Amino acid sequence: MTLAAPGRGPALALVAPFFLAAPLGLALAGLILAFSNGDTLLAINAPRTVALTHAAVIGWLTMGIFGAVYQLGPAVLGGRLVSSRLARVHFFVHATVVPAFVWTFWQWDVRLMGYAASGLVLSFILFLINAFPAIGTLRRGALPARYLGASLVMLAVTAGFGITWAGTLQHLWFPVTMGRLAGHAHLGLLGWLGLTLMGVAYQLAPMFNVVQRKRPVAGGPILALTVTAALGGGLVLMADPGPWVRLAVAAAMAAGPGAWGIEMLRLMLARSRRTLDVQGRATFVSLGFLVVTICLGLLAAIGKPVSPGHEPTRLLLGYGIAGVSGWAGIMLIGNSYKILPFLVWYHRYRQLAGIRPVPVVADIYSEGAARAVLAVHTTGTIVAIAGALLGDLNILRAGGLMLTLGAALHMVSLAHIVLAPHAPAPRRIGPGEVATR
């Protein structure tokens, strides 16, 4: 873990829009799920399923990660942004392209899909121009920087395959098989999202929970294992292998995150801060969903023989919901209630400290509201997974509505952090003290 130096980070007005806009992607995905039809439970490549997957991954999680990297890179990892103006242009491009991209999947308009995919690739290029310098040097960099560097490479690889798949849907260069879809999906989900969240957790979990007695012991090998499994496994899946090869690939892909989860659990149990706040609770809940994700992923690799109702789509859908909304999503929600309040405090109240009473970071967000967001989102994720596994469309739709509600509450609470005035909490009067104004 490296120490934070927020003065090197970008302005609040640059980072905050990414965090504020991110829940809109989840809300869109939840609404698509809430209005899903029978095809959602019959084919994992149904247009609406592909649309909601991209809304959640590139509209929600990726948008939030953009903001986190722009802040944590310069402030914690010692890098710098090439241009703040470029980052603002990037936000506008991504926020504009994502709804169009999701809509082309919903309508399955392959001609417009290619144009929207090109815009999305442009967004990723703009991000990578700033992100690589932002995370600093990798040769001797901290463990989180090495994870982020690897994840940025995987983002470029994933985008390359994605634009190719969009092009072949329009021009019919070759068939986009289920294996090729699975390879592209896992390059993005494990290679980009997974590595990013794992690396950020190595920095934020010890920092926010005051872990001093333990240090990561296998961060480097876990990184190497995860990169190898994501890249190699993704390419193997594109060849449409048989069930036993798929199971071996799934086991290899599960090994890195599984070992990382054990490391996180070990660090969290050694924390000095015994009372868990929302970020600590989110970390434990996220680790629970990681276990569910690994179990469902291994079963999904076996396929029809172990699928509920002998319909593999149920397992695949439950697996995706557990990994995206559960493991990655809950980790992102918890971290947002630490990163954004700290930025607001630093940019708005730091210079007033010692001159007049100012709020502390804990006063800038509502712990109760944050717990409510976490509870609604967690419940919605569990309900959606249950609906997928049971093959019950009504339960699945209910889960989608709950996820949309959780996203709305999250966005409102984050907007309150950024826009509302904050007052210091009343201080308790100790023995022999006198109340003063």
DRENBATOR-629616 format. One line per 4 residues: for each residue x, y, z of C-alpha. Coordinates in steps of 0.05 Angstrom, whole numbers, plus 5000, padded with zeros to 4 digits. Each point is the difference from the previous one (the first is absolute). Layout:
BEGIN
X/Y/Z | ... $
END
This chain:
BEGIN
5000/5000/5000 | 5025/5070/4983 | 4980/5064/5036 | 4950/5048/4970 $
5021/5069/4976 | 4934/5030/4976 | 5031/5066/4981 | 5029/4966/4939 $
4932/4976/4977 | 4954/5035/4951 | 4945/5049/5017 | 4936/4974/5033 $
4961/5026/4940 | 5039/4952/4955 | 4991/4937/5041 | 4931/5009/5029 $
4961/4995/4934 | 5026/4929/4989 | 4974/4977/5068 | 4934/5037/4993 $
4986/4973/4930 | 5021/4928/5015 | 4935/4979/5036 | 4961/5019/4938 $
5031/4941/4965 | 4976/4953/5054 | 4931/5032/4999 | 4997/4988/4925 $
5022/4927/5008 | 4949/4990/5056 | 4944/5028/4957 | 5019/4954/4942 $
4999/4941/5048 | 4933/5024/5030 | 4969/4999/4930 | 5034/4936/4977 $
4962/4947/4962 | 5005/4925/4995 | 5061/5003/4954 | 5042/5024/5059 $
4994/4931/5032 | 5009/4962/4935 | 5061/5031/4967 | 5058/5037/5032 $
5013/5036/4934 | 4929/5027/4994 | 5001/5074/4980 | 4971/5025/5065 $
5049/4959/5041 | 5059/5027/4960 | 4972/5070/5008 | 4992/4996/5076 $
5069/4968/5007 | 5034/5058/4964 | 4958/5051/5037 | 5024/4972/5066 $
5073/4988/4980 | 5018/5061/4958 | 4946/5047/5024 | 5004/4987/5075 $
5063/4964/5022 | 5047/5027/4947 | 4975/5072/5009 | 5013/4995/5075 $
5069/4970/4989 | 5018/5057/4953 | 4988/5050/5056 | 5037/4958/5051 $
5062/4992/4955 | 5001/5075/4984 | 5001/5014/5074 | 5041/4944/5031 $
5054/5000/4946 | 5027/5070/5013 | 4980/5004/5073 | 5024/4932/5023 $
5043/4966/4948 | 5043/5061/4982 | 4982/5008/4927 | 4969/5058/4963 $
4945/5014/4950 | 5023/5021/4931 | 4942/5049/4996 | 4940/5017/5044 $
4965/5028/4939 | 5009/4933/4965 | 4969/4965/5060 | 4939/5046/4995 $
4994/4986/4926 | 5005/4925/5016 | 4942/5005/5049 | 4956/5034/4948 $
5018/4948/4947 | 4988/4941/5045 | 4935/5027/5030 | 4974/5013/4929 $
5022/4935/4968 | 4978/4950/5053 | 4924/5012/4993 | 5006/4997/4925 $
5040/4935/5003 | 4951/4967/5048 | 4942/5022/4956 | 5031/4968/4938 $
5002/4934/5037 | 4929/5007/5024 | 4977/5012/4928 | 5054/4953/4972 $
5017/5051/4947 | 5067/4973/4977 | 5015/5059/4954 | 4993/5052/5055 $
5034/4952/5049 | 5065/5007/4961 | 4998/5076/5003 | 4984/4999/5075 $
5055/4949/5013 | 5049/5046/4964 | 4979/5057/5046 | 5010/4955/5060 $
5070/4981/4977 | 5015/5075/4993 | 4978/5008/5072 | 5047/4945/5023 $
5058/5031/4961 | 4988/5068/5032 | 5000/4966/5068 | 5063/4960/4988 $
5038/5062/4978 | 4989/5029/5069 | 4998/4936/5041 | 5068/4970/4984 $
5038/5063/5023 | 4952/5008/5059 | 5019/4934/5033 | 5074/5017/4999 $
5059/4954/4987 | 4985/4925/5000 | 5071/4972/5005 | 5008/5020/5073 $
4929/5022/5013 | 4955/4979/5057 | 4958/4937/4994 | 4935/5038/4982 $
5037/5035/4943 | 5022/4934/4971 | 4929/4973/5002 | 4973/5063/4968 $
5054/4998/4946 | 4981/4928/4982 | 4926/5018/5001 | 5011/5058/4951 $
5034/4952/4952 | 4942/4952/5006 | 4951/5057/4987 | 5036/5014/4934 $
4998/4925/4981 | 4926/4995/5019 | 4982/5062/4959 | 5038/4972/4940 $
4960/4936/5001 | 4936/5038/5013 | 5006/5045/4939 | 5018/4939/4959 $
4937/4963/5023 | 4958/5061/4984 | 5031/5005/4931 | 4988/4927/4984 $
4927/5004/5021 | 4991/5052/4946 | 5046/4973/4945 | 4997/4925/5016 $
5075/4988/4999 | 4991/4938/5044 | 4948/4974/5049 | 4999/5028/5071 $
4992/4934/5038 | 4982/4992/5074 | 5073/4985/5013 | 5023/5064/4968 $
4949/5039/5041 | 5023/4965/5063 | 5073/5016/4986 | 4986/5073/4988 $
4957/5004/5063 | 5052/4969/5045 | 5056/5043/4972 | 4958/5059/5022 $
4970/4974/5064 | 5062/4968/5029 | 5056/5034/4962 | 4974/5071/5004 $
4949/5005/5056 | 5028/4945/5044 | 5073/5022/4999 | 4980/5073/5011 $
4957/4985/5060 | 5051/4952/5030 | 5055/5052/4993 | 4959/5057/5028 $
4979/4956/5059 | 5074/4987/5018 | 5005/5075/5010 | 4933/5020/5029 $
4982/4942/5046 | 5062/5008/5044 | 4996/5076/4997 | 4927/5008/5020 $
5000/4944/5051 | 5069/5016/5030 | 5035/4934/4987 | 5071/5005/5030 $
5017/4931/5026 | 4993/4962/4935 | 5026/5010/4929 | 4981/4966/4935 $
5043/4938/4991 | 4980/4976/4930 | 4979/5062/4962 | 5052/4990/4945 $
4986/4926/4986 | 4925/5013/5002 | 5009/5054/4948 | 5041/4955/4954 $
4950/4943/5009 | 4939/5044/4986 | 5031/5033/4938 | 5020/4932/4972 $
4933/4969/5013 | 4960/5059/4973 | 5041/5007/4936 | 5014/4927/4987 $
4932/4976/5023 | 4964/5053/4959 | 5037/4978/4937 | 4986/4927/5014 $
4926/5013/5009 | 4997/5033/4932 | 5017/4932/4969 | 4934/4971/5028 $
5032/4944/5041 | 4965/4941/5031 | 4972/4999/5071 | 5062/4972/5034 $
5045/5053/4969 | 4949/5054/5019 | 5002/4974/5072 | 5076/5003/5001 $
4998/5071/4974 | 4947/5019/5052 | 5042/4970/5056 | 5062/5039/4976 $
4959/5064/4996 | 4973/4989/5070 | 5068/4987/5031 | 5025/5072/4999 $
4937/5034/5027 | 4992/4944/5051 | 5070/5009/5027 | 4990/5076/5000 $
4936/4991/5039 | 5038/4960/5053 | 5052/5056/5004 | 4946/5053/5007 $
4965/4960/5055 | 5067/4992/5036 | 5013/5075/4996 | 4930/5019/5022 $
5002/4954/5060 | 5065/5033/5022 | 4972/5071/4997 | 5009/5048/5057 $
4934/5034/4988 | 4953/4950/5033 | 4934/5036/4983 | 4983/4989/4927 $
4975/5059/4960 | 4965/4992/4933 | 5065/4988/4962 | 5020/4944/5047 $
4931/4969/4997 | 5001/5004/4924 | 5067/4966/4998 | 4975/4940/5040 $
4935/4995/4960 | 5040/5005/4935 | 5045/4943/5021 | 4938/4958/5014 $
4975/5013/4929 | 5069/4982/4974 | 4990/4930/5029 | 4931/4996/4967 $
5030/5023/4934 | 5055/4948/5001 | 4951/4944/5016 | 4950/5020/4946 $
5057/5010/4950 | 5026/4929/5011 | 4930/4971/4993 | 4987/5042/4938 $
5064/4973/4968 | 4973/4929/5008 | 4935/5022/4967 | 4936/4962/4988 $
5010/4940/5046 | 5001/5043/5063 | 4956/5058/4976 | 4933/5012/5033 $
4946/4971/4955 | 5057/4979/4953 | 5001/5072/4974 | 5072/5026/5001 $
4977/5072/4990 | 4974/5003/5072 | 5069/4985/5029 | 5035/5048/4952 $
4951/5056/5017 | 5006/4988/5075 | 5076/4997/4993 | 5002/5066/4964 $
4954/5035/5050 | 5041/4974/5059 | 5066/5023/4970 | 4980/5067/4971 $
4947/5024/5050 | 5024/4962/5060 | 5076/4994/5003 | 5021/5060/4958 $
4939/5044/5010 | 4997/4997/5076 | 5075/5014/5005 | 4990/5061/4956 $
4942/5026/5041 | 5038/4993/5066 | 5061/5036/4973 | 4959/5057/4971 $
4979/5020/5071 | 5073/5009/5018 | 5031/5030/4938 | 4948/5053/4985 $
4990/5026/5072 | 5075/5005/5009 | 5007/5040/4936 | 4943/5047/5021 $
5033/5011/5068 | 5069/5013/4969 | 4977/5049/4947 | 4946/5036/5040 $
5018/4998/5074 | 5074/4987/5008 | 5021/5072/4996 | 4948/5020/5053 $
5025/4950/5052 | 5027/5037/5060 | 4963/5064/4980 | 4930/4978/5015 $
4965/4934/5016 | 4998/4956/4939 | 4970/4931/4988 | 5043/4939/5000 $
4996/4950/4943 | 4949/4958/5038 | 4953/5061/5004 | 4999/5009/4924 $
4960/4937/4985 | 4943/4966/5036 | 5020/4932/5027 | 4927/4982/5005 $
4986/5017/4927 | 5062/4962/4978 | 4978/4939/5039 | 4931/5005/4968 $
5031/5002/4931 | 5043/4940/5016 | 4940/4962/5028 | 4954/5014/4941 $
5054/4984/4949 | 5021/4936/5035 | 4928/4977/5006 | 4986/5016/4927 $
5061/4960/4979 | 4979/4940/5041 | 4929/5003/4972 | 5025/5006/4929 $
5047/4940/5009 | 4943/4960/5029 | 4954/5018/4942 | 5053/4979/4950 $
5014/4933/5034 | 4927/4984/5011 | 4981/5021/4930 | 4946/5046/5028 $
4992/5062/4958 | 4959/5037/5053 | 5054/4991/5052 | 5053/5022/4950 $
4960/5062/4983 | 4991/5016/5074 | 5076/4996/5009 | 5009/5048/4942 $
4952/5050/5031 | 5037/4996/5067 | 5067/5011/4965 | 4971/5062/4965 $
4974/5026/5067 | 5069/4988/5032 | 5033/5037/4943 | 4953/5060/5008 $
5013/5002/5075 | 5075/4995/4988 | 5000/5057/4949 | 4958/5045/5046 $
5046/4987/5060 | 5062/5014/4958 | 4969/5064/4974 | 4986/5021/5072 $
5073/4988/5017 | 5024/5045/4943 | 4947/5055/4998 | 4972/5008/5071 $
5031/5043/5054 | 5028/4960/5059 | 5003/5018/5073 | 5045/4969/5053 $
4965/4950/5044 | 4985/5023/5071 | 5059/4983/5046 | 4986/4966/5066 $
5016/5041/5062 | 5051/4964/5043 | 5007/5006/5076 | 5022/5069/5020 $
4988/5030/4931 | 4953/5058/4984 | 4957/5005/4939 | 5022/5056/4953 $
4974/5027/4934 $
END
